[in-house]
Amino acid sequence: MSVKTTLSFTERHHGFLLAKVRDGIFATQSAVVAAAVEQMIQDEAEREVALSALADEIRERVHTPRSDYVDQERAFASARARIGASRKQ
């Protein structure tokens, strides 16, 4: 379902929209804006996944003796995997 709305843009932003349509990358200015909003939605979802994974890792590390600490690559591997999995959805 589409909803009609009125938006205002700076000249720079409007020029960018027009160029993307002129270059055939998008069919309409609305399609450019919709793609940008979809990207923002995806970015926000990925940020939430990353923050959740980081919080989980911190909670786990609170109870880990220093002698058992792992390097950062191993520590954040699960967070990277969760982000990668969320991008495939």
Order of alpha helices (4+ residues) and beta strands (2+ residues): alpha-alpha-alpha-alpha
